[in-house]
Amino acid sequence: MAAGPWEGSGVEALGADGLPVMLDSSEFVGALVEVEKRDLARYEASLTSLDDEARELVEIELIPRQRSHVAGLTAMLLLLAA
Protein backbone atom coordinates (compact mmCIF):
# COMPACT_ATOMS: atom_id res chain seq x y z
CA MET A 1 0.00 0.00 0.00
CA ALA A 2 1.37 3.44 -0.96
CA ALA A 3 2.04 6.02 1.71
CA GLY A 4 -0.63 8.66 2.03
CA PRO A 5 0.26 12.32 1.55
CA TRP A 6 0.12 12.98 5.31
CA GLU A 7 2.23 10.01 6.39
CA GLY A 8 5.10 11.19 8.54
CA SER A 9 3.74 14.74 8.74
CA GLY A 10 2.23 14.55 12.21
CA VAL A 11 -1.18 15.49 10.85
CA GLU A 12 -2.40 11.93 11.08
CA ALA A 13 -1.24 11.52 14.68
CA LEU A 14 -3.65 9.59 16.90
CA GLY A 15 -3.98 9.85 20.65
CA ALA A 16 -4.11 6.91 23.04
CA ASP A 17 -7.89 6.81 22.57
CA GLY A 18 -7.49 6.38 18.80
CA LEU A 19 -8.89 9.82 18.04
CA PRO A 20 -6.95 12.38 15.99
CA VAL A 21 -4.73 14.66 18.04
CA MET A 22 -5.62 18.31 17.56
CA LEU A 23 -2.64 20.36 16.48
CA ASP A 24 -2.50 24.08 17.05
CA SER A 25 -2.69 26.27 13.96
CA SER A 26 1.05 26.79 13.56
CA GLU A 27 1.77 23.07 13.95
CA PHE A 28 -0.94 22.21 11.44
CA VAL A 29 0.20 24.77 8.86
CA GLY A 30 3.82 23.72 9.43
CA ALA A 31 2.85 20.12 8.72
CA LEU A 32 1.04 21.24 5.58
CA VAL A 33 4.12 23.14 4.41
CA GLU A 34 6.27 20.04 4.84
CA VAL A 35 3.81 17.86 2.92
CA GLU A 36 3.60 20.39 0.10
CA LYS A 37 7.41 20.75 -0.06
CA ARG A 38 7.75 16.98 -0.23
CA ASP A 39 5.23 16.83 -3.08
CA LEU A 40 7.03 19.64 -4.92
CA ALA A 41 10.28 17.68 -4.68
CA ARG A 42 8.48 14.63 -6.10
CA TYR A 43 7.19 16.65 -9.06
CA GLU A 44 10.67 18.00 -9.74
CA ALA A 45 12.29 14.58 -9.42
CA SER A 46 9.78 13.01 -11.82
CA LEU A 47 10.54 15.32 -14.73
CA THR A 48 13.25 13.17 -16.29
CA SER A 49 11.04 10.07 -16.32
CA LEU A 50 7.97 11.62 -17.94
CA ASP A 51 6.99 11.72 -21.60
CA ASP A 52 6.88 15.14 -23.27
CA GLU A 53 3.18 15.79 -22.70
CA ALA A 54 3.26 14.83 -19.03
CA ARG A 55 6.51 16.74 -18.43
CA GLU A 56 4.97 19.86 -19.97
CA LEU A 57 1.93 19.58 -17.68
CA VAL A 58 4.12 19.14 -14.61
CA GLU A 59 6.54 21.95 -15.56
CA ILE A 60 3.98 24.51 -16.71
CA GLU A 61 1.02 23.80 -14.45
CA LEU A 62 1.76 21.67 -11.41
CA ILE A 63 5.18 22.86 -10.26
CA PRO A 64 4.30 26.59 -10.40
CA ARG A 65 1.03 25.96 -8.54
CA GLN A 66 2.84 23.87 -5.94
CA ARG A 67 5.52 26.55 -5.46
CA SER A 68 2.80 29.18 -5.04
CA HIS A 69 0.99 27.00 -2.53
CA VAL A 70 4.18 26.44 -0.52
CA ALA A 71 4.86 30.19 -0.54
CA GLY A 72 1.33 30.98 0.64
CA LEU A 73 1.43 28.42 3.42
CA THR A 74 4.89 29.61 4.48
CA ALA A 75 3.61 33.20 4.66
CA MET A 76 0.65 32.01 6.74
CA LEU A 77 3.02 30.17 9.05
CA LEU A 78 5.11 33.32 9.52
CA LEU A 79 1.97 35.29 10.41
CA LEU A 80 0.94 32.67 12.94
CA ALA A 81 4.41 32.76 14.50
CA ALA A 82 4.32 36.54 14.91
N, C-alpha and C positions, 0 to 999 in steps of 0.2 A: 504494500500500500504506500502511495506517495505521501510525502510530508505535506501537511496543510500549510497555507501561507503564514499562519500564526505560530507554528511550531517553533519553540525555542525563544519566542518573543516575550513571554511572561503574560501575554494577554489571555492565554487559555488556562492560566493557573487555577487550580481547584483547591479549596480549603479542605480541612479534615472531614467536613460534612458532605463533601462531594459537590458543593455549590461553587460557582465561579467567585473568585476573590475580586472584590471591587478595588480597582486601582484609582489613585487620585488622578486628576486631569493631566498633570505633567508626566506622570508615569505612563499613562495611557497614550498620550500623544508621542512621548519618547519611544514607546514600543512600536507605534505606527510608523514613525520615522525609520526605525531600524528595519522593519519589514519592507517598507518601500525602497530603501537603499539596497537591500538584498535583492529585491526584484529588478531594480535598475541594473545592478551588476549582472544578473542573469540575462537580461535583454542584451547588454553590451557583449557578454561572452558568447552569445548565440550567433552573432552576426556572421562569423566565418563559416558556420555550418548551414546557413539558410540558402535557399534558392533566391534568384534575383527579385522575384515578386515579394516574397516574404521579407527579405532583407530590407527592401524599400519601405514596406509597411512599418517595420520595426524602427528603422532609422528616421523616417519622416514623421510618423505619427506617435508611436508608442514611447520611444525614448524621450522625445521632447515633453510629452505629457507627464511622464514619470518624473523627469527632472523638475518640472513645474510643481508637481504634487509634493515632492520632497522639499522644495524650497518653501512652499506654503506651510507645510507642517512644521518645518524648522523655525519659521518665523512665528508661528503660533506657540511653539515650545518656548521660544525666547520671551514672548509676552507673558506666558504663564510663570516663567522663572523670575520675572521682574517684580 
